[in-house]
Amino acid sequence: MDKVAVVILNWNGCELLKQFLPSVVSYTEQDGGVVYVADNGSEDSSLQLLRKMFTTVSIIALGRNYGFAEGYNKALEAVDAEYVVLLNSDVEVTPHWLRPLLDFMDSHPHVAACQPKLRSWHQKEAFEYAGASGGFIDRYGYPYCRGRIMSAVEKDNGQYDDIIPVAWATGAALFIRLADYKEAGGLDGRFFAHMEEVDLCWRLWSLGREVYCVPQSVVYHVGGGTLQKENPRKTFLNFRNNLLMLYKNLPDDRLKSVMAVRTVLDYVAALSFLLKGEWRSAWMVLKARHAYRGLRKDYTSFRAKMPNLRRVRLPFFQERDCILWSYYLKGIRKYSDLDK
């Protein structure tokens, strides 16, 4: 069994592999880890590149595109390690990036997963949107981070360098015990992509395990490698999967009230897109709600199987006002200002 296996899921990412994989291999092996690339049925020259230039990398050829969530579930069936790192192909790692994460996890057996600090590859002094220095969600399921609220991303001045428990660790660089990953059921393959790591971390907390951010490890994330932020498909997946996540994991006494408010907020979001001339995104919000209603029955059995877990008061499910209220009406742009 390996101690740490870094697993990169690739789909037509030959150019990203050329750019970022050399440092991942070098710095991972430096800390005693091994590297896998799981290929999601790429149609470019990714596999040829791996076989020719990266002979120490283990290849998992999945044969077709399973998406992010199910792709990792399939890939990790072929991995035997105590810890795995789900690492995006557009992440630049730094020397000894694994060591702080590994040391923390070895000394905190009650913790299931953690993440490094994510900075932007484009603006290296700033946090990166997809994870920054640890993720949270508000009472209506909207995610935000230490270092990023909505679209406002802060510069990293060391203000969030303390190690803390977080609601969710980013899927761009998720360090997790493989046993906990399997115990929680892995990523939800029906999500395909987006929100799947938030859902997984929620389930980990419900199982009595914990999730942390360890900012002493730093990586740089390009972001938007598969779908750009403004892509309507991304809008659809984010809205649909967020609703599914809430339905799966909310305690019974919160479910109706939270989902009622979300209905109103989603229609407000659709109207906002429409007023900005982004009619395709507006349509995707409505389409996402329709898709959620169609899939909801598939998760009824999941809720029935986990009544005790759903009654747990999760420590990260904050009582603060909706993050949209803080951002749009109060003008709050920094995580550190939320409690002022």
N, C-alpha and C positions, 0 to 999 in steps of 0.2 A: 504493500500500500504506500502511495506517495503521501508526503506531508501536505503539500499545497499543489493543486493543479489549476493553472490559469487557462480558462476555456474561452476562446474567442469564437463567436458565431459570425460566419461570413456569408454574404450573399452578393455576388457580383462586385466584390470589393477588392479586386486585384490591386488597384492603385493605392488604396489605403493600406493594404498589407505590405506593399513595397515601402511605403513611407514609415509606418509605425511598428511593424512587427520586429524589425531588427533590434530596437531598443527594448521591446517587451521581452524578447528571448534573452538578450544579454543581461538585463537587470533582474529578470526573474530567476534565471539559472544562478546568478550571483548570490541570491538568497536561498538557494536550495530548492526552488520550485521547478515544475515542469510545465510545458506549454502544449496545449491542444488547439487545433483549429477545426471547428465543426462547420462543414460546408453545407449550406441550405440549398443544394441543387443549383449552384452557380452556372451560368452560361458563358461566362468570360473565361479568362485563362488562369483563374485563381488556383486551381488544383495543380496545373502544370508548374506554376510559379513555386508553390509550396514544395513540390517534389524535387525541384531543381535547386532552389536557393536556401531552403530551410529544412535541412535533413534531420535536425534534432527535434523538430516539431512533429507531434503525433497528429495524424489526420483522421477525422471522423467524417466520412462521406455519407450524408443523410439522403442524398438522391433527389430530393425535391424540397421546395420552399415550405417549411412548416410554420413560418413566422418566428418571431422572437421567442414567445413563450413556449410553444410546443417544441420548437427547435432545440431549446436548452433542455427541456425534459428528455428528449430523445438522446441528445448528446451526452448528458450526465449518466445515462444508463451504461455508457462505455467507459466511465471514469471510476477509478478506485483510489480515493484519496480521503484524508481526514477533512481537509478544507478544499473548497473550490472557489475560484474567483470568476464571476461572470463579467467579462471585460469586453467592452465595445471595441470594434476594429478601428475606430477613429480616436483612440485614447493614446496619448504620449505619456509613458511612465517615467519616473525619475530614479536615480541610483538608490538602492536599498528601500524602494517603495513598499515592499512586502513586509519588511522587518517590524515596523511599529504595529501593523495590523496583526501579524502573527503573534508577537509578544503579548499584545493586549488579549487576544482570544485565548491563548494558552493559560493566561493568568486569571481569566474570568469565565469559568466553565458554564455559568448560567446565561451567558450571552450567546445567541444563535448566529448573529450576523453583524457586520459593521461595514462602514465605507470610509474611504479616504476623503480628504478635501478635494473637491473638483474646482479647478480653475479653468478659465477659458483659454483655449489654444490660440484664438485670434487676438485676445487682449489678456496677456498673461498675468497682469496685475489684478485682474477682476475675477470674481467667482463665475462659475458656469451655470447656466440656467437649470440644467437637468438634475442637479444634486447639491451644488454649492457646499455648505458645511453641515449637511444633515437636513432631512425632510420632516415636515409636519403636515397635518391636515386640520382644517377648522371643523366646526360641528356639522357643517353641511357637505363635507367631503372634498372641499377645494384644497389642493396641495400648495404648499409654499415651503421655503427653505430658510435656514440661517444664511443670509447673504442674498436672497432673492425673494421678493414678493411680487406676484404677478409677473409683469415684464420688467420691473425695476431691479437691476442687478447691481450689487455694491462692489466697490473695490475691496480687495483683501488687504487689510492693514493689521492683520493678526488679531482682530477683534473677536473672532470666533474660533480660537485655537484650543479651547478647553474641550476635553473629552466628555460627551454627554449622551444620555439616552435620547433617541429620536423616534419619531413615528415610523419612518421608512428610510431605508438606505437605497441610494440610487442604483438602478439596474445597469448603469454604465460602468460601474466598478463595484460589484457586490461581492463581498468576502463573506462566505457562509459555510457553516459546518454541513457537510454533505448529509449526515444523519438527520439534522434538523430540516434540511431541504426536503428530504423524502418523507419525514414524519408529518410535515405540514401539507404534503401533497404536491409540492413543486409549484411552478407557475401555472396559472390557469390557461390552458391551451386555447380555450374558446375566446380569450381576449385577443389573440393573435399578436398584438403589440399595443403598448401604452397602458399605463396604470397597473400592469401586472406585478411590478415589484412592490407597489403600495399595498395591493391586495395580499401578497405573500407575507409581507412584514406584519400586517394586521393579524393574519392567522398565527404567525409566530408569537406575537404578544398574547393572543388568546390562548395559546398552548402553555403559557407561563414562561416563555422564553423572552429574551430582551434583544433590542437592536440599538447599536451605538454608532456615533461618528467619531473617528480617530483622525483628527486633522494633522497629526504629525506626519502622516503619509500624504503626499501631494501628487496628483496626476493632472494632466491637461486634456480637456475634452473638446473636440471640434464641434460636435452637436449637429443634429439635422442630417446625419449621414444617409438615412433611409428616406425620411419624409421631412421636408422643410416645415418650419413652424406654421407658415401660412397655408400649407397644403390642406384643401378641404377634407381629404381622406383622413388626415391627422385629427382634424376637428371632430369628425364622425367617431373615430376610435376613442378619443379622449372623453367625449360626452357619454357615449354608450357604455364604455367600460367603467367609468366613474359611477354611473347609476347601478350597474351590475355589482360593483364592489360594495356599494352601500347596502344593496338588498341582501347580499350574501352575509355581511358581517355585522350589521347594526343590531343592537339588542331590541327585543320586541317592544319595549316601552318607548323607544325612540323612532322606530321605523316609520310609522304613519306620519308623524309630525315633520320629520326631516324630509321625507319624500314629497310631502305636500308643498313645503317651501321650495324644494328643488324644482318642482314643476313650474312654479311661478318664475323662479330665477332663470330657468332654461328658456322659457318663452321671452323673457326680457333680453337674454343673450341673443336669441334669434332676431329679435327686433333691432337690437343694436347693430348686428352685422348688416341687416337690411338697410338701415339708415346710412351706413358707411359705404353702401354700394357693393358689399360683399355678399351677393345673393346666393352664391354657391355654398358659402359657409353657413348662412342662415338656413338653407335647405338641409345641410348636413346635421344641424342641431335637431331639426324636426325628424329627420330620418333616423338619427340616433335614438331618440325617444321611442319611435315606432319599433326599432329593432330591440330595444330594451324590453318593451312590453311583450314582444314575441319570445324572447329568451328567458324571461323571468320565471316561467313555469319550470324550466329546466333546473333552476336552482332551489326550488321548493324542497326537494329531498335533501339538499345540502343543509338548509336551515334546520330541517327536522332531525338530522343526524348530529347537530352541534348545539343543542339547546343550552347546555352548561357553559360552553365557550361564549355564546352570545350574551350571557348574563354578566360576563366579566366587565367591570368598569375599566376600560383601557386608560392607562395613565397619560397617553398622548392625545386622546380625543378631547380637545380643549373646550372649555366652556366660553371662551372668548367669542365676541361677535363674529359674524361672517367676515372672512378676510376681504371680500368684495367691498363691504361697508368701510373697513379700515383703509383700503386702498383708494377707492373712488370718492368717498364722501369725506373721510378724515384726512386724506392726502398723505397717509403714512407710506413711506418708501423703504424704510429700513427695519429689519427684524428687531433690532435693539430698541426701536421706538414703540413697539406694539403694546408694551405694558406701561407706558408712561401716561 
